Amino acid sequence: MSTRHTCHTVSLLRRPIKNGRLSLYLDFYPAIRNPETMKMTRREYLGIYIYAKPCNETQQDFNCQMLEKAEAIRCLRVASLINEKFDFLDHDRMNGDFLAYFKKMCRRKSTKWPAAYSHFSKFVRYHCTFGQLTVDLCRNFRNYLLSAVQLRRTHYAIRRNSAAVYYSTFRSVLKMAYRDKLLKENINEFLEKIYPEEVRKQYLTSSELKRLASTPCEIDVLKRASLFSCLTGLRISDILNLRWEDIHFSPDQGYCIRIRTQKTRSIAILPLSDEAVELCGSNTSFGIVFKGLKRSMSNHPLKKWIRQAGITKHITFHSFRHTYATLQIAAGTDIYTVSKMLTHKNVVTTQIYVNLVNEKKWATVSRITLK
């Protein structure tokens, strides 16, 4: 059974512009997909112009040189379309810079993406083409992550869970490259992921949360943002980007926030308690809510405040999110509602907090004794 391929034509055309010049562009028929915008288009402007009416020999020579360059580009586009039609990868594409592509994919991503890029760059000694991406190279990168040291604190090894995230990120980039027809095969099918270790999630009990709330903090915005996270379950990335324009008031239901979460990019509408609204401070109607809050505050300043409250647990800013989930489930809130409030894509992710509450119940068994 034969397969009919669409025959593309690429024409070199001219469009009048100012000062008596003509702009050269390519016309594709039928339309092709722009790999940057993913939109269908028929035109590609080359940024090359010629004189509409050359008045001397210099302008005539200039026109000849520009037309030759434009024709060379047209021939390259035709060759590329033929390669795609018959499922070939041209030589220039295989020699393309994979690291540049990886770095480009890191834009507007979480901090884990640039870290994964830096580790892979270091692993390949800062040079890697698409043609050099083999199954063996990718497997060796997996082994590298399992034994490598951190980028900044070089006397510490990468934690297994961090290695799992970095390798998962790397595999996502491979998937994107295959989707964009920069790789001739889906290498992911031959790679084994790094399985993370189960980590016990730390959270504050109700009494510890009250003690923390009553303990003064040197940085007021840090205290307000931390307690706000305990009352809403929001990640620090979402709190840092929370704007007054995201907070809405309904006469029937009160305040709520409507945001697109930084991690999952999902849109969520979350109700706010009166206490959570008070922690936001004075309403300015626009701009950042927790103005002055910096991610760096979640390190030493937060640890100092935790110690001053007499709490010896290893509490991070993300622990406040765990605190919200655990206390909600312990108070009787059903897991599906908690999952929606946490903007989890799958309720299975929320199940771990149920397990934490169950452990708490078992711990009460020995508290009543007849001896």
N, C-alpha and C positions, 0 to 999 in steps of 0.2 A: 504494500500500500504506500503510495508516494505521498509526501507531505508538500503542500503548496506554500512557498515562502513569498512574503510580500516584497515586491521589487521596489527599492528606494531609489529615487533620483535626487541628486544634489546639484543645484544650479548656482552659478556665480552671477549675482545681479547687482545693480547699481541703484542708489537712491540719491537724488539731488539734496545737497545741503548748502549752507551759506557760503559766500565768497567764491562762487563759481566752481565748487568742487562736487565730487560724487563720492558717496560712502559705499564701500563694498560690503556685501553680506551674502550669506549662503541661504538658499531656500531649499528646505527638505520636503519631499513629497513621497509618501504621506508623512504626517507630523511625527516627531520623535520626542522621547521623554527627556527633559532636562534633569541630569542626575543631582543637581544642587537643589532645585525647587520641586522636583518630581512632577512638574506640570508639562503637558504636551505643548510643543512649540514647533513652528515651521521655520523660524528665522534664527540665524546666529550672526550677529554683527561682529565683524573682524577687527574693527578699530583701524581700518586702512582706508585711505581716501586717494582719489586721483583728480587731476584737473579735468573739468568738463570740456574745455576747449584750450588745449595747450598752445601757448603763443610763441614758444621758442624751443630750441633743441633740448635745453636742460629740463623743461617740464615734460617733454616727450619721453626723454630717458627715464625720468622719475616715474611716469605712468607705466612704462614697460616693466620696470623693476617691481613696482607694487602689484601689477597684474600677475607677474610670475609668482610672487609670494602668495597671493590670494589663491592662485590655481594650485600651488603646492599644498596649501591647507585643505582645499576642496578634495584633492586626491587622498589626503590622509583620512578625511571624514568618510569618503567612499570605502576605503580599505577597512576602516573600523566597523562600518555597518555590515560589510560582507563577512567579517570575522564573527560578529555577533549573530548574524543570520545562520551561519553554519556551525555555531557553537565553538569557535576558535577564540583564542586569546592572542592578540597581536604582541609582537616582541617589545614594543615600547611600554605597553601596559604591564608586562611581567617585570620590567626593569623599574617600574614606578616605586616611589619611596613609601613603604608601608608605615614607617615611623611618622612621617608627615600626616598620613591618613589617620593614624592612631591619635595623634595630638589634636587633630581637627575634631575627632569624635568626642574628645574630652571636654569640649566647650559646653558650658551650661550643665555640666554633670556634677555629681557629688565629688568630694575631695578624694574618694577612693579611686576614681578614674585617673587623675593625674599621677597618683602614687603608683598605680599599676603600670602606667606608661613609663614612669621613671625607672621602675624595676626592669621592665622589658628592654628599655634602651640600654641600661647598664649591662644586662645579660648578653645582648647582641653587639656590645661595644659600639653603640650609637650608629649602627648602620644595618639596615635590613630592607630588602626589596620584596615585592610580592612573590617573585619567583623563588626566593630563598625560604619562604614559609613552607616547611615540610612537617609531616607528622612527627618525625624524630626531633626536629627543632622545638616543636610545641611541647612534646613530652619532656624534653630536657629542661625547658623553662619551668615546667611543673615541679621537677626535682629541685631546680634552683630555688624556687620559692619556699620549699619545705625546709631548706637549710640555710637560707640567706639571712643577713642581718638587716636591721632597719636602716633607712636612708640617712637619718639625722643622728640618731643614737646608735652609732655603729657597734657599741659593745653589748647591744641587746639583739637577740634573734627575733625574726618576724613571728608573731603568734600564728598558730595554725589557722585560726578563724580569719585573720587578716589575709593570710596566704590564700585561703579559700575564696575570699572576696576578690582579691587581685586576679586570680586565675579565672574566675567567673567573668570578670570584666574583660579580660583578654579574649576569652572565648566569644563574648558578645561582639567584640570588634571583628573577629574572624567571620562571624555570622553576617555582619553588616557588609564586609568586603565581598563575601560570596553573593550576597543579595545584589550588590552593585556591580557584579560580574567582573570583579578585580581578581578573583580566585577561580580556578577552573574546577575545583571540587570543594565540597563542604567538609573541611578538615575536622570540624567538631564531631562528626560521626565516629571518628577514630580515637577521640580523646576521652580519658577518664577524669571526672572532676575531682577536686579536693574536697573531701567531706569534712565539714566543721565539727568541732567538739561541742558537746552540750555544755553550756555555761549557766551556772545558777544565777538567776536574775536577782539583784539586790533591790530592796524597796523599803520604804519607811512604814512602820506601823502607825496606827492612828495616833497613839500617844507621842511617838517620835515626831510626827508631822506637826502636832500642836506645839511641842517643845521647840522645834525649829522655827515655827512661825512667831513664837514669843521671844526668840533670841535676836538681839540687834545684829545687823550686818553693816560693815563699813561702806558697802556699795548698795545704795537703796534700790537701784534699778535691777541689780542682780537678785536681790531678795524678792522683789515683786514678780520678776519673770519666773523665778524658780517655783514660787508658790502658785503662780498662774498655771504652770505646767502640771503641778500636782492636782489642780482643780479641773483641768481640761484634757490632759494627756497629750498635749501638743509637743512635737519635737522642737529642739532648739532652733533648727533651720527655719521652721515655720514661725516661731516666735520672733526671730530676728527680722523676718520679712513682713510681719503682721502690720497692717496699716489701718488707720482709723476708717478709711473708706471700706474696709472689709467687715466692719462692725455695723450691724443693722438693728433697728428697734421695731418691734411689732407691738401694738397696743394690747393684743390678745395674749401673746406668748412671751413678751419681753425681749431681751437682747440675744443675738446670735451672731456668729461669724460665718462668712462665706469665703472660703479660700481654696486655692489649688495647692495641694501639698507639694513640697519640694522633692520628696523622695519618690512618691508613687505617681505624681502629676495628676492625681484624681481630685475632682471637685467635691468639697464636703461642706455641709451646712451643720454647724455645731452650736447648740444652745449654750448660753453662758449664765452661770449663777450670779447673784448680786455680789457675792464676795469676789468672784473672778472679775467682774466689771470694775469694782473698786480698785483692784490691783493694777488696772490699766492706767490709772492716774487721771489727770485733767483731760477732758475731751477737747481736742483741737480741730476735729472734723476732717482733718487731712494730715498726711505724713505718717512717719513711723510711730507706732504706739510706744514701744519700749526704747525710746530714744537714748542713745549712749551705751546700750548693751553691746558687748563684744564677745565673740566666741572665746577669746582668751580668758575671760573672767570665769569660765567654767573649770579652770585649772586651779591654780593656787588660791585665789580669793574664795572660791566655792569650798575648797577643802578646809580652809581656815574657819569659815563660818560653820561648817559641819562639826568641826572639832569643838568650837566654842559652845555648840548646843549639847555637847556631851555624847555625841553619836560616834561610835567606833566602827561602824560598818563602812565598807568601801562604796561610798555613794558618789555617783557621777550625775551630771545633769540629766542624762537619759534615764537614770533611776527614778526620777520624778514621774516619768511616763509609766514606768512599771508600778509605781506607787498608786497612781490614779487607777490603773486597770485592776490591781489586786484589791484595793479597798472597795472599788465598785462591786466586784464579784462577791467579796466577803459580805457586803451589805445587802446582797440579794439581787442585784441587777443581772438580768439574763445575759448570757454570753454573746448573743447575736447583737444586742444593743451596744454592748461594750466594744464589739468588733467594729461596728459602724462608727462609733465615736473615735476609735483609734485609727480609722480609715484603713483597716486591714483589707486586703483583697480577698483573703480566704479566712474563714472562721477558724480553720485549723491552727493558724498562727496565734490566735487568741487563746487557744486551749491550754497553753502552758501556764497561764495565770490561774486557771481552774485547778491545775495540779499544785500550784503554790498554796492556794487556799486549802486544799485537801491535806497538804503536809501540816498546815497550821492546825487543822482539826485533830489530826493524829497526835500532835504534840500536847494536846490538852488531856489525853488519856491518863497520864501519870500524875496530873495535878490534884486529883482526888484520891485519897488513900485511906484505908481503915487503920493503918498502923500509926 
